[in-house]
Amino acid sequence: MKFTAKQIAEILEGEVVGSPETEVSKLSKIEEGEEGSLTFLSNPKYTPYIYTTEASVTIVNKDLSLEKEISTTLIKVEDAYKAFSKLLAFYNEVKNNKTGRENPHFISDSTKIGDNEYIGAFSYIGENVTIGKNVKIYPNSYIGDNVTIGDNCTLFSGVKVYSETQIGANCKIHSGSVIGSDGFGFTPDENGDYKAVPQIGNVIIEDNVDIGSNCTIDRATLGSTIIRKGVKLDNQIQIAHNVEIGKNTVIASQTGIAGSTKVGEFCMIGGQVGIVGHITIGNHVKIQAQSGIGRSLKDGDVVQGSPAFGYSDYNKSYVHFKNLPNIATTIHKIEKELSTQRNKNE
């Protein structure tokens, strides 16, 4: 698929400097640019590459000033990084603009599907499912009974959505994720054997949520596990039963959140964070990577460590922790000198 500099500039509302008919058919880093490729320059430390890149078209900031001649055609915009991101989204949309139904597939007669759908091969869609417009369901996906999926959603290959799940509009769920599996609920009987507690709730995912690959979001025991609008989940995240994630919170990979914990809005949670159940995380909280959260956190808290405590206190403590051998040696030396002094005084 080829685009001219003029076409790209129209999409980005930018200005072409050079030949508007220059064609590109692929993307590249500026330092690895080659003929027929499109790249961008936003970080000043990469500016020298503008004079050596062989990319045919380069997106740059309007305020870029050149010191010598270049061979690449420029598209000048207000913010090159944002413009390139917009172009990537457009490219992705064009590339993934599949429609129709591939065979074999199974769709229940009671299912309702909006216009312009894509149903990949070997997909299964159960009873009483409602699917909106422009939804794309890639091959080998499973949609259980009574599921609702809003407009403009994409479920990539191998996604499993259990029954009763509600998914809003403009959501993306990447390959291998499982939505609505049973929560981890077991109780011991008189013999000490663990028996499963039925998990009869569901999962609600609101609008504009992105879920990475191989995430698991468990259905509630009663009520709902809720992912509020705008939440972004990285790959390999575990969300347990009855958890609620507040709007526009972002969570990095390998984080696990135990049952019935409430996470606030606009939080940032690093990778490999473990959060215990039945606590509350306030709004605008930042949790550094590999932290262990065993208590509730207030709005605006920034924490690190396991168990986690204040981020600045952690850094101060860590300086001393690294010096513990020297500190221990110094203390031992002082104790020895004091002991010698006491012996002399006696």
SERO-4910 file (N, C-alpha, C, O; in steps of 0.05 Angstrom, whole numbers):
BEGIN
 pado doro    nc1    nc2    nc3   cac1   cac2   cac3    cc1    cc2    cc3    oc1    oc2    oc3
  Met    A     17    -24      0      0      0      0     18     25      0     35     29     18
  Lys    A     14     42    -20     31     66    -23     15     91    -17     -9     93    -23
  Phe    A     29    111     -5     17    137      0     37    158     -9     61    154     -7
  Thr    A     27    180    -19     45    203    -27     48    221     -3     32    221     16
  Ala    A     69    238     -4     73    258     17     49    276     20     41    284     42
  Lys    A     37    283     -3     13    300     -3    -10    287     12    -23    301     28
  Gln    A    -15    261      7    -37    248     21    -32    246     51    -50    250     67
  Ile    A     -7    241     58      0    240     87     -3    267    100    -14    269    122
  Ala    A      6    288     86      3    315     97    -26    322    101    -33    336    121
  Glu    A    -44    314     83    -72    319     86    -84    306    111   -100    317    125
  Ile    A    -75    281    116    -84    267    140    -75    281    165    -90    283    185
  Leu    A    -50    291    165    -38    303    189    -41    333    190    -33    346    210
  Glu    A    -54    345    170    -57    374    168    -30    388    170    -26    407    184
  Gly    A    -11    377    155     17    387    154     24    400    128      8    401    110
  Glu    A     48    411    127     59    425    103     81    409     91    100    401    105
  Val    A     80    404     65    101    389     51    123    408     43    118    429     31
  Val    A    148    400     49    171    415     40    187    395     23    200    377     34
  Gly    A    187    398     -3    199    379    -22    177    371    -42    158    385    -47
  Ser    A    181    347    -53    162    337    -73    137    325    -60    140    305    -45
  Pro    A    113    336    -66     89    324    -54     81    297    -66     65    283    -55
  Glu    A     94    290    -88     87    264   -101    106    242    -93    103    219   -102
  Thr    A    124    247    -74    142    226    -64    125    204    -51    107    210    -35
  Glu    A    130    179    -58    114    157    -49    129    141    -27    154    138    -28
  Val    A    114    131     -8    125    113     13    106     89     16     82     91     11
  Ser    A    118     67     24    102     42     27    108     27     53     97      6     58
  Lys    A    126     39     70    134     26     95    143     47    115    147     70    107
  Leu    A    147     38    140    156     56    161    184     48    170    192     25    167
  Ser    A    198     67    181    225     61    190    234     80    212    222    102    215
  Lys    A    254     72    227    268     91    245    284    110    228    292    103    206
  Ile    A    288    135    238    302    154    222    331    146    217    342    151    195
  Glu    A    344    132    236    372    124    232    374    100    214    395     93    204
  Glu    A    351     86    208    351     62    191    335     67    166    327     48    152
  Gly    A    329     92    160    311     99    138    323     90    111    347     91    107
  Glu    A    305     81     94    313     73     67    293     83     47    271     92     54
  Glu    A    300     83     22    283     93      1    256     80      2    253     55      4
  Gly    A    235     96      0    208     85      0    196     84     28    173     74     31
  Ser    A    211     93     49    201     91     76    193    118     87    203    139     78
  Leu    A    176    118    107    168    142    122    178    141    150    177    120    163
  Thr    A    189    163    160    199    164    187    191    190    200    176    206    188
  Phe    A    201    195    225    195    220    238    218    228    256    235    212    263
  Leu    A    219    254    262    240    265    280    227    283    301    215    303    294
  Ser    A    228    275    326    217    291    348    238    296    370    238    317    383
  Asn    A    255    276    375    275    278    396    300    293    385    312    284    365
  Pro    A    308    316    397    330    332    386    356    316    383    372    323    366
  Lys    A    360    296    400    386    281    398    388    265    372    410    256    365
  Tyr    A    366    262    358    367    247    332    368    266    308    367    258    286
  Thr    A    371    292    314    371    312    292    393    307    272    388    310    248
  Pro    A    417    299    279    438    294    259    430    274    237    440    275    215
  Tyr    A    411    256    244    403    236    224    386    248    202    383    235    181
  Ile    A    375    272    206    359    284    185    376    289    160    365    291    138
  Tyr    A    403    292    164    421    298    141    431    273    128    442    274    106
  Thr    A    428    250    141    438    225    130    417    204    123    423    185    108
  Thr    A    393    208    134    372    187    129    366    184    100    365    204     85
  Glu    A    360    160     92    352    154     64    322    151     62    312    143     41
  Ala    A    308    156     84    278    155     84    268    175     63    278    197     61
  Ser    A    247    167     49    237    185     28    221    208     39    222    231     29
  Val    A    207    204     62    191    225     75    196    224    105    197    203    117
  Thr    A    199    248    116    204    251    145    184    271    157    182    294    147
  Ile    A    170    263    178    153    282    193    170    296    214    183    283    229
  Val    A    168    323    214    185    339    232    167    361    245    145    367    235
  Asn    A    178    373    267    164    395    279    167    420    261    187    423    247
  Lys    A    148    438    263    148    462    246    173    480    252    183    493    234
  Asp    A    182    479    277    204    497    285    232    486    278    252    497    286
  Leu    A    233    463    264    259    452    257    274    470    238    263    478    217
  Ser    A    299    477    245    315    494    227    338    476    217    351    463    232
  Leu    A    343    478    191    364    461    178    390    477    174    389    500    168
  Glu    A    412    463    178    439    476    174    451    469    148    470    483    139
  Lys    A    441    448    134    451    441    108    430    426     92    408    421    103
  Glu    A    436    419     67    416    407     50    409    378     60    425    365     72
  Ile    A    385    370     53    376    343     59    364    331     34    356    345     15
  Ser    A    361    304     34    350    291     11    321    282     16    307    276     -4
  Thr    A    313    281     41    286    271     47    265    293     44    271    316     49
  Thr    A    241    286     36    219    305     35    207    308     63    203    288     77
  Leu    A    202    333     71    192    338     98    162    342     98    150    353     79
  Ile    A    149    334    120    122    342    126    124    356    153    129    343    174
  Lys    A    119    382    154    121    397    178     94    399    193     74    406    181
  Val    A     95    392    218     70    392    235     77    405    262    100    411    268
  Glu    A     56    410    278     60    422    304     76    404    323     94    413    337
  Asp    A     69    378    323     82    359    341     87    333    325     68    318    320
  Ala    A    112    328    318    119    305    301    112    279    314    103    260    301
  Tyr    A    116    277    340    111    251    354     81    245    354     73    222    348
  Lys    A     65    265    361     36    260    361     26    254    332      8    238    328
  Ala    A     37    269    313     28    265    285     35    236    276     19    224    262
  Phe    A     59    227    283     67    200    275     49    179    288     42    159    276
  Ser    A     42    184    314     24    166    328     -3    165    314    -15    144    311
  Lys    A    -13    188    306    -38    190    292    -37    174    266    -56    161    258
  Leu    A    -14    176    252    -11    162    227    -10    132    231    -21    117    215
  Leu    A      3    124    253      4     95    259    -24     84    264    -31     62    256
  Ala    A    -40    100    279    -68     91    284    -83     89    258    -99     70    254
  Phe    A    -79    108    240    -92    107    214    -83     83    198   -100     69    185
  Tyr    A    -57     78    198    -46     55    184    -57     29    195    -64     11    179
  Asn    A    -59     27    221    -69      3    234    -98     -1    226   -107    -24    221
  Glu    A   -113     21    225   -142     19    218   -145      9    190   -162     -8    184
  Val    A   -128     19    172   -130     10    144   -121    -19    141   -134    -35    128
  Lys    A   -100    -26    155    -89    -53    153   -108    -74    164   -110    -96    153
  Asn    A   -122    -66    186   -139    -85    199   -169    -82    191   -187    -92    205
  Asn    A   -174    -68    169   -201    -63    161   -214    -87    147   -220    -86    123
  Lys    A   -216   -109    162   -228   -133    151   -258   -133    156   -267   -122    176
  Thr    A   -273   -144    137   -302   -147    140   -311   -174    130   -296   -188    116
  Gly    A   -335   -182    137   -346   -207    128   -342   -229    149   -333   -225    171
  Arg    A   -350   -253    141   -349   -276    158   -334   -299    145   -342   -308    123
  Glu    A   -313   -308    158   -298   -330    148   -309   -357    157   -322   -358    178
  Asn    A   -305   -377    141   -314   -404    149   -291   -422    156   -269   -419    145
  Pro    A   -296   -441    174   -321   -446    189   -323   -427    213   -303   -418    224
  His    A   -347   -421    221   -353   -406    246   -381   -415    256   -396   -427    241
  Phe    A   -387   -409    281   -413   -415    292   -424   -389    304   -412   -377    322
  Ile    A   -448   -381    296   -462   -358    307   -491   -367    314   -505   -376    296
  Ser    A   -498   -365    339   -525   -373    347   -547   -357    333   -542   -333    327
  Asp    A   -569   -369    327   -591   -355    314   -602   -332    330   -614   -313    320
  Ser    A   -598   -333    357   -608   -312    374   -589   -288    377   -596   -269    391
  Thr    A   -566   -290    365   -547   -268    366   -554   -246    347   -564   -250    325
  Lys    A   -549   -221    356   -553   -197    340   -527   -183    335   -512   -177    354
  Ile    A   -520   -179    310   -494   -167    302   -499   -142    285   -515   -143    266
  Gly    A   -485   -120    292   -488    -95    276   -474    -97    249   -462   -117    243
  Asp    A   -476    -75    234   -465    -74    207   -434    -74    208   -421    -68    228
  Asn    A   -423    -82    185   -394    -80    180   -377    -96    199   -356    -88    207
  Glu    A   -388   -120    206   -373   -137    224   -352   -153    210   -352   -157    186
  Tyr    A   -333   -164    226   -314   -184    217   -314   -207    237   -308   -203    260
  Ile    A   -320   -231    227   -319   -255    244   -299   -274    232   -303   -285    211
  Gly    A   -277   -278    246   -256   -295    236   -263   -325    238   -281   -333    252
  Ala    A   -248   -341    223   -252   -370    222   -249   -383    250   -233   -374    266
  Phe    A   -265   -403    255   -265   -419    279   -274   -403    304   -267   -410    326
  Ser    A   -288   -381    299   -299   -366    322   -326   -378    330   -341   -389    313
  Tyr    A   -333   -376    356   -358   -386    367   -372   -363    381   -360   -350    398
  Ile    A   -397   -359    374   -413   -338    387   -439   -350    397   -454   -361    381
  Gly    A   -444   -349    423   -465   -364    436   -492   -351    434   -497   -333    418
  Glu    A   -510   -359    452   -538   -351    452   -541   -323    463   -527   -314    481
  Asn    A   -560   -308    451   -569   -282    461   -546   -262    463   -546   -245    481
  Val    A   -527   -263    446   -505   -244    445   -513   -220    429   -527   -223    408
  Thr    A   -505   -196    438   -510   -172    424   -484   -158    417   -468   -152    435
  Ile    A   -478   -154    391   -453   -143    382   -459   -118    365   -476   -119    348
  Gly    A   -445    -96    371   -450    -71    357   -439    -69    330   -431    -90    318
  Lys    A   -438    -45    319   -427    -40    292   -397    -40    292   -384    -33    312
  Asn    A   -386    -47    269   -357    -45    264   -340    -61    283   -318    -54    290
  Val    A   -351    -83    293   -336   -100    311   -321   -121    296   -330   -133    276
  Lys    A   -296   -126    305   -279   -146    292   -271   -167    312   -260   -162    333
  Ile    A   -278   -192    305   -272   -215    322   -254   -233    306   -263   -246    287
  Tyr    A   -229   -235    314   -209   -250    299   -212   -280    304   -226   -288    323
  Pro    A   -198   -296    288   -202   -326    289   -197   -337    316   -182   -327    333
  Asn    A   -211   -360    321   -208   -377    345   -217   -362    370   -207   -368    392
  Ser    A   -235   -344    368   -246   -330    391   -272   -343    401   -286   -356    385
  Tyr    A   -277   -340    427   -301   -352    439   -317   -330    453   -306   -315    469
  Ile    A   -343   -327    446   -361   -308    459   -383   -324    472   -399   -337    457
  Gly    A   -385   -324    498   -405   -340    512   -433   -327    511   -437   -306    499
  Asp    A   -452   -341    523   -480   -333    522   -484   -306    536   -471   -300    556
  Asn    A   -503   -291    526   -513   -266    539   -491   -245    541   -493   -228    559
  Val    A   -472   -245    524   -450   -225    524   -460   -201    508   -474   -204    488
  Thr    A   -451   -177    516   -456   -153    501   -430   -140    494   -412   -136    511
  Ile    A   -427   -133    468   -402   -120    459   -410    -94    444   -427    -96    425
  Gly    A   -399    -71    451   -407    -46    439   -394    -41    412   -379    -57    402
  Asp    A   -401    -18    400   -391    -11    374   -360     -8    373   -348     -1    393
  Asn    A   -349    -14    350   -320     -8    344   -301    -23    362   -279    -13    367
  Cys    A   -308    -46    371   -290    -62    388   -274    -82    370   -283    -90    349
  Thr    A   -250    -89    380   -234   -109    366   -226   -130    387   -214   -123    407
  Leu    A   -231   -155    381   -222   -178    397   -203   -194    379   -211   -206    359
  Phe    A   -178   -194    387   -158   -208    370   -159   -238    375   -173   -248    392
  Ser    A   -143   -252    359   -145   -281    358   -142   -294    385   -125   -287    401
  Gly    A   -160   -313    391   -158   -329    415   -169   -316    440   -165   -327    462
  Val    A   -183   -294    438   -196   -282    462   -220   -299    470   -235   -309    453
  Lys    A   -223   -303    496   -245   -318    507   -262   -300    526   -251   -289    545
  Val    A   -287   -296    519   -305   -279    534   -327   -297    546   -344   -307    531
  Tyr    A   -327   -301    572   -347   -318    584   -374   -304    585   -377   -280    580
  Ser    A   -394   -320    592   -422   -311    592   -427   -288    610   -413   -284    630
  Glu    A   -447   -272    603   -457   -249    618   -438   -224    618   -445   -204    629
  Thr    A   -415   -226    605   -397   -204    605   -408   -181    588   -422   -185    568
  Gln    A   -403   -156    598   -412   -132    583   -387   -116    576   -372   -108    593
  Ile    A   -384   -111    550   -361    -96    540   -372    -71    526   -389    -73    509
  Gly    A   -361    -48    533   -370    -23    521   -360    -18    493   -351    -37    480
  Ala    A   -361      7    484   -353     14    457   -323     21    456   -311     28    476
  Asn    A   -311     17    432   -283     25    427   -263     11    444   -243     24    453
  Cys    A   -267    -14    450   -249    -29    466   -232    -48    449   -240    -57    427
  Lys    A   -207    -53    458   -190    -72    445   -181    -93    466   -173    -86    488
  Ile    A   -184   -119    458   -175   -141    475   -156   -158    459   -164   -169    438
  His    A   -131   -160    468   -111   -174    452   -110   -204    457   -122   -214    476
  Ser    A    -95   -217    440    -96   -247    438    -91   -260    465    -74   -252    481
  Gly    A   -106   -281    470   -101   -298    493   -114   -289    519   -113   -303    539
  Ser    A   -126   -265    519   -139   -256    544   -165   -270    549   -179   -278    531
  Val    A   -171   -274    575   -195   -288    583   -211   -269    602   -201   -260    622
  Ile    A   -236   -264    593   -253   -245    608   -276   -261    620   -292   -273    605
  Gly    A   -279   -260    646   -302   -272    659   -299   -300    669   -319   -314    675
  Ser    A   -274   -310    671   -270   -337    683   -276   -335    713   -278   -314    724
  Asp    A   -279   -359    725   -287   -359    754   -267   -345    771   -243   -348    767
  Gly    A   -277   -331    791   -260   -320    812   -249   -342    829   -259   -364    829
  Phe    A   -227   -336    843   -213   -356    860   -228   -358    887   -219   -346    906
  Gly    A   -249   -374    887   -265   -377    911   -269   -406    919   -282   -421    905
  Phe    A   -257   -413    942   -259   -441    952   -262   -440    982   -253   -422    995
  Thr    A   -277   -460    993   -281   -461   1022   -276   -490   1031   -285   -508   1017
  Pro    A   -262   -494   1053   -258   -522   1062   -282   -534   1075   -297   -520   1089
  Asp    A   -287   -560   1070   -308   -574   1084   -299   -586   1110   -276   -580   1119
  Glu    A   -316   -603   1123   -308   -614   1149   -284   -632   1148   -271   -637   1168
  Asn    A   -277   -641   1123   -253   -658   1120   -228   -642   1112   -207   -653   1108
  Gly    A   -232   -616   1109   -209   -600   1100   -206   -599   1070   -187   -586   1060
  Asp    A   -224   -612   1055   -223   -610   1026   -235   -584   1017   -256   -575   1027
  Tyr    A   -223   -572    997   -233   -547    986   -254   -551    965   -251   -566    946
  Lys    A   -277   -537    969   -299   -538    950   -302   -510    937   -300   -490    951
  Ala    A   -307   -511    911   -310   -485    897   -336   -471    905   -357   -483    907
  Val    A   -333   -445    910   -357   -428    914   -367   -418    887   -351   -405    873
  Pro    A   -392   -423    880   -401   -414    854   -397   -384    850   -402   -368    867
  Gln    A   -387   -377    826   -382   -349    819   -404   -341    799   -402   -348    775
  Ile    A   -424   -327    808   -448   -322    792   -450   -293    783   -471   -286    771
  Gly    A   -430   -277    788   -430   -249    779   -420   -248    750   -421   -267    735
  Asn    A   -411   -224    743   -401   -220    715   -379   -200    715   -369   -191    736
  Val    A   -370   -193    691   -349   -173    686   -362   -151    669   -376   -156    650
  Ile    A   -357   -126    678   -366   -102    662   -341    -87    654   -325    -78    670
  Ile    A   -338    -83    628   -316    -67    617   -328    -43    603   -344    -47    584
  Glu    A   -322    -20    612   -334      5    601   -320     13    575   -302     -1    565
  Asp    A   -327     36    564   -317     46    538   -287     52    539   -275     59    560
  Asn    A   -275     49    515   -247     59    510   -226     45    528   -207     57    536
  Val    A   -231     19    533   -212      3    549   -194    -13    531   -204    -25    511
  Asp    A   -168    -14    536   -149    -31    522   -139    -52    541   -130    -46    563
  Ile    A   -140    -77    532   -130   -100    549   -109   -115    532   -115   -123    510
  Gly    A    -86   -118    544    -63   -131    530    -67   -161    527    -88   -172    534
  Ser    A    -46   -174    517    -47   -203    513    -45   -218    540    -32   -209    558
  Asn    A    -59   -241    540    -57   -260    563    -64   -247    590    -51   -254    610
  Cys    A    -83   -230    590    -94   -219    615   -117   -237    624   -131   -249    607
  Thr    A   -123   -238    650   -146   -252    660   -162   -233    678   -150   -222    697
  Ile    A   -187   -231    673   -205   -215    690   -227   -233    699   -244   -242    683
  Asp    A   -228   -238    725   -247   -258    736   -275   -246    740   -277   -223    747
  Arg    A   -295   -262    736   -322   -254    742   -326   -251    773   -311   -263    788
  Ala    A   -345   -235    781   -350   -231    809   -364   -255    821   -377   -271    808
  Thr    A   -360   -259    848   -375   -279    862   -405   -272    861   -422   -288    853
  Leu    A   -411   -248    869   -437   -235    866   -432   -207    856   -411   -195    862
  Gly    A   -450   -195    841   -446   -169    830   -428   -169    806   -430   -186    789
  Ser    A   -409   -150    804   -393   -147    780   -364   -140    787   -358   -124    805
  Thr    A   -346   -151    771   -318   -140    769   -320   -118    748   -330   -123    726
  Ile    A   -309    -94    755   -314    -71    737   -288    -58    729   -271    -51    745
  Ile    A   -285    -55    702   -262    -40    691   -274    -14    679   -288    -15    659
  Arg    A   -268      8    692   -281     33    683   -269     44    657   -248     35    648
  Lys    A   -282     64    646   -275     74    620   -246     85    619   -237     97    638
  Gly    A   -233     81    597   -206     91    592   -184     76    605   -161     85    603
  Val    A   -189     54    619   -168     38    632   -151     25    610   -161     16    590
  Lys    A   -124     24    616   -105     11    598    -90    -10    613    -76     -4    633
  Leu    A    -93    -35    605    -79    -57    617    -57    -68    599    -63    -73    575
  Asp    A    -34    -72    609    -11    -84    594    -16   -114    592    -38   -123    599
  Asn    A      3   -129    583      1   -158    580      4   -171    607     15   -160    626
  Gln    A     -8   -195    609     -4   -213    632    -11   -200    659      6   -199    677
  Ile    A    -35   -191    661    -45   -179    686    -68   -196    696    -85   -205    681
  Gln    A    -69   -200    722    -91   -215    735   -108   -196    752    -98   -183    770
  Ile    A   -134   -194    745   -153   -179    760   -173   -199    772   -187   -213    758
  Ala    A   -174   -200    798   -190   -220    812   -219   -211    814   -227   -190    806
  His    A   -235   -229    826   -264   -225    828   -271   -200    844   -259   -195    865
  Asn    A   -291   -186    835   -303   -162    849   -283   -139    851   -288   -121    867
  Val    A   -261   -140    837   -244   -116    836   -257    -94    819   -272   -100    801
  Glu    A   -251    -69    826   -260    -47    809   -236    -29    803   -221    -21    821
  Ile    A   -231    -24    778   -209     -7    769   -221     20    759   -238     20    741
  Gly    A   -213     42    771   -224     68    765   -216     78    737   -196     68    726
  Lys    A   -230     97    727   -226    107    700   -198    118    695   -186    131    713
  Asn    A   -188    113    671   -162    123    661   -138    115    678   -117    128    678
  Thr    A   -141     93    693   -118     81    707   -102     64    687   -114     50    671
  Val    A    -76     64    690    -59     48    673    -43     28    690    -32     36    711
  Ile    A    -40      3    681    -27    -18    697     -8    -33    679    -15    -43    658
  Ala    A     17    -35    688     38    -48    672     38    -79    678     23    -88    695
  Ser    A     53    -93    662     51   -122    661     58   -137    686     73   -126    703
  Gln    A     46   -160    689     51   -179    711     42   -169    738     51   -178    759
  Thr    A     24   -150    738     11   -141    762    -12   -159    769    -27   -168    752
  Gly    A    -16   -164    795    -38   -180    805    -54   -165    826    -42   -154    845
  Ile    A    -80   -164    823    -97   -150    843   -117   -170    854   -133   -182    839
  Ala    A   -116   -174    880   -133   -194    893   -161   -184    897   -167   -160    893
  Gly    A   -179   -202    905   -207   -198    904   -218   -175    920   -208   -169    942
  Ser    A   -238   -161    910   -254   -140    923   -238   -115    929   -247    -98    944
  Thr    A   -214   -112    917   -199    -87    920   -210    -66    900   -217    -72    878
  Lys    A   -211    -41    910   -220    -19    893   -197     -1    887   -184     10    905
  Val    A   -191      3    861   -169     20    852   -182     46    841   -201     44    825
  Gly    A   -171     69    848   -183     94    841   -178    102    812   -168     87    796
  Glu    A   -184    127    806   -181    139    779   -153    150    775   -140    159    794
  Phe    A   -144    149    750   -119    162    741    -95    152    757    -76    167    762
  Cys    A    -96    127    765    -73    115    779    -53    104    758    -60     98    736
  Met    A    -27    102    767     -6     90    750      7     68    767     19     73    788
  Ile    A      5     43    757     15     20    772     36      6    755     31     -2    733
  Gly    A     60      4    766     83     -8    752     81    -38    749     62    -50    759
  Gly    A    100    -49    735    101    -78    731    107    -94    756    121    -85    774
  Gln    A     96   -118    757    101   -138    778     93   -127    805    105   -134    826
  Val    A     72   -111    806     61   -102    831     41   -122    841     25   -133    826
  Gly    A     41   -128    867     22   -146    879      5   -130    899     15   -116    916
  Ile    A    -22   -132    896    -40   -117    913    -59   -136    927    -72   -152    914
  Val    A    -60   -135    954    -77   -154    969   -107   -147    965   -113   -126    953
  Gly    A   -124   -164    974   -152   -160    971   -165   -143    992   -154   -139   1013
  His    A   -189   -133    986   -206   -119   1005   -193    -93   1016   -198    -86   1039
  Ile    A   -178    -79    999   -168    -53   1006   -177    -32    985   -188    -39    965
  Thr    A   -171     -7    991   -178     14    972   -153     30    965   -138     40    982
  Ile    A   -149     34    939   -127     51    929   -140     77    919   -159     76    903
  Gly    A   -131    100    929   -143    125    923   -139    133    894   -127    118    878
  Asn    A   -147    157    887   -144    169    860   -115    180    857   -103    189    877
  His    A   -105    180    832    -79    192    826    -56    180    842    -36    193    848
  Val    A    -59    154    849    -37    140    863    -17    130    844    -24    120    822
  Lys    A      9    131    851     30    119    835     44     97    851     53    102    873
  Ile    A     45     73    839     58     51    853     81     41    835     77     33    812
  Gln    A    105     43    846    129     36    831    131      5    827    118    -10    841
  Ala    A    146     -3    807    148    -31    799    157    -48    822    173    -40    839
  Gln    A    147    -73    823    154    -94    842    147    -87    871    158    -98    890
  Ser    A    128    -69    874    119    -62    901     98    -82    911     83    -94    895
  Gly    A     96    -86    937     76   -102    949     57    -85    966     66    -72    985
  Ile    A     32    -84    959     13    -66    972     -5    -82    991    -21    -98    981
  Gly    A     -2    -78   1017    -17    -93   1036    -36    -77   1053    -48    -87   1072
  Arg    A    -39    -51   1046    -57    -33   1060    -69    -13   1041    -59    -10   1019
  Ser    A    -90      0   1049   -103     20   1032    -84     44   1029    -68     50   1046
  Leu    A    -87     58   1006    -70     81   1000    -89    105    995   -110    103    984
  Lys    A    -80    129   1004    -95    153   1002    -91    166    974    -72    159    960
  Asp    A   -109    184    967   -106    199    942    -78    211    939    -69    224    958
  Gly    A    -66    208    916    -40    220    911    -16    207    922      6    217    919
  Asp    A    -19    185    937      4    171    948     23    161    926     14    153    904
  Val    A     49    162    931     69    151    913     86    133    930    100    142    948
  Val    A     85    107    924     98     87    941    116     68    926    114     65    901
  Gln    A    134     55    941    152     35    930    160     16    952    159     23    975
  Gly    A    168     -8    944    178    -28    963    158    -49    969    135    -48    961
  Ser    A    167    -69    985    150    -91    993    156    -98   1022    177   -110   1027
  Pro    A    139    -92   1041    114    -76   1038    120    -48   1030    140    -36   1038
  Ala    A    103    -36   1013    108    -10   1002    105     12   1023     88     11   1040
  Phe    A    122     33   1020    119     57   1036    127     81   1019    133     78    995
  Gly    A    126    105   1030    130    130   1014    154    128    996    175    120   1004
  Tyr    A    150    137    971    171    135    951    197    149    959    218    138    956
  Ser    A    195    174    969    219    189    977    232    176   1001    257    175   1003
  Asp    A    216    167   1020    227    153   1043    241    127   1035    262    120   1046
  Tyr    A    229    113   1015    242     89   1005    269     95    993    289     80    999
  Asn    A    271    116    977    297    123    965    318    130    986    341    122    983
  Lys    A    310    145   1006    328    153   1027    338    128   1042    361    124   1048
  Ser    A    319    110   1048    325     85   1062    343     67   1046    361     54   1056
  Tyr    A    339     67   1020    354     49   1002    383     57   1002    401     40    999
  Val    A    389     83   1004    417     93   1005    431     80   1029    453     71   1027
  His    A    417     80   1052    429     68   1076    430     38   1073    449     25   1083
  Phe    A    410     26   1061    410     -3   1058    434    -13   1042    447    -33   1049
  Lys    A    441      2   1021    465     -6   1005    490     -3   1021    510    -17   1016
  Asn    A    490     15   1041    514     19   1057    515      3   1083    532      8   1101
  Leu    A    495    -15   1087    493    -30   1112    520    -44   1120    527    -42   1144
  Pro    A    534    -57   1102    560    -69   1111    579    -49   1123    591    -54   1143
  Asn    A    582    -26   1110    600     -5   1120    590      6   1147    605     11   1165
  Ile    A    563     10   1148    552     20   1173    556      1   1196    563      9   1218
  Ala    A    552    -25   1190    556    -46   1211    585    -47   1220    591    -49   1244
  Thr    A    604    -44   1201    632    -44   1208    639    -20   1226    653    -22   1245
  Thr    A    627      4   1218    632     28   1234    621     25   1262    634     33   1282
  Ile    A    597     15   1264    584     11   1291    601     -8   1308    605     -3   1331
  His    A    610    -30   1295    626    -49   1310    652    -36   1320    661    -42   1342
  Lys    A    664    -19   1303    689     -6   1311    684     13   1334    700     14   1353
  Ile    A    662     28   1333    655     47   1355    650     32   1381    659     40   1402
  Glu    A    635      9   1379    629     -7   1402    655    -17   1415    658    -18   1439
  Lys    A    674    -26   1398    700    -36   1407    715    -14   1422    727    -19   1443
  Glu    A    716     10   1410    730     32   1422    717     40   1449    732     46   1468
  Leu    A    690     41   1450    677     47   1475    683     26   1497    687     33   1520
  Ser    A    683      1   1488    689    -21   1507    717    -18   1518    722    -21   1542
  Thr    A    737    -11   1501    764     -8   1509    766     16   1528    781     15   1548
  Gln    A    752     38   1523    753     61   1539    741     55   1567    752     65   1587
  Arg    A    719     40   1568    707     33   1594    726     16   1610    729     20   1635
  Asn    A    740     -3   1597    759    -20   1611    782     -3   1623    791     -9   1645
  Lys    A    791     18   1609    812     35   1619    802     51   1643    817     54   1663
  Asn    A    777     60   1642    766     76   1664    762     59   1689    763     70   1711
  Glu    A    757     34   1685    753     16   1708    780     10   1722    781     -4   1742
***
